[in-house]
Amino acid sequence: MLAKILPTNEGTIDRALRVIVGLGALSVVFVGPQTNWGWLGLIPLATGLIGSCPIYSVFGISTCPMKK
C-alpha cells in the first residue's frame, strides 16, 4: 500500500546526495550562521531516506536503475 502512495523513484546516488545535502543544510541551524533556513534541509533528508520524491512522481521522473 505504501508503495502506491510513495513509489521508489530515486536511485542510490540520488538518495545519497540528498541525505548529504540535507544534513549539510540542517547543520546550518546548529553550526555556523545559525539561521532557520537550515530547516529546509529536512526536505532532501526525508526524501533521501524514504527513497521517494513527490516532484519526481508528478513529472514521471525516476533515477532508479531500469528493471530487467
N, C-alpha and C positions, 0 to 999 in steps of 0.2 A: 504494500500500500504506500509506504513512504517513497518507494522508487517512482511512483506515478506523480507524486507531489514534487519531489526533489530528484529528478533524474541525474545520474552522474554524467557530467559533461565537461569535466576538467581532467586533463592528463597529469601525469606525475610531476613534470617540470612546472607546469602551470600552478599546480597546488603548492609545490614547494616555494615558488616565488611569491605567491600570495601570502603564505604564512610568514615568510621572511619580511616582506614589505609591511604586513600588518603588525608584526612585533616591533619593527623599527619605528613605525608611526606611533604605536602605543607607548613606546619608551619615551617619546617627547613629552608625555603627560608627567612623567616622574623624573626624568633627567633632562638636562639642557634648558631650553627656554620655558619649560613647564607651562605649556599652553593647552587649552582644552581642545584644540583642533586635532590633537593626537588621538582622541577617542574615535575618530573616523577610521582608525586602524582596525577597529573591531570588525568592520565590514569585510575587508580582504582576509582577515584572520579566520572569521567564521566560514566564509565561502571556501577557503582553502582546506579547513578541517572537515567540512561536510562533503566537499567534492562536487558541489552543485552551485552554479551561478545563475540566478534568475534572469539576468540580462542575456546570457548565452541562450537560455531557453526561449526567450522572446524572439531572438533573431535566428534561431536554429543553428547556432554555432556549437561545435564540440571540438575540444582539443584532445579527446581520448583517442588512443590508437584504434584503428579500424578492426572490427571483429572478423575473424576468418570464417 
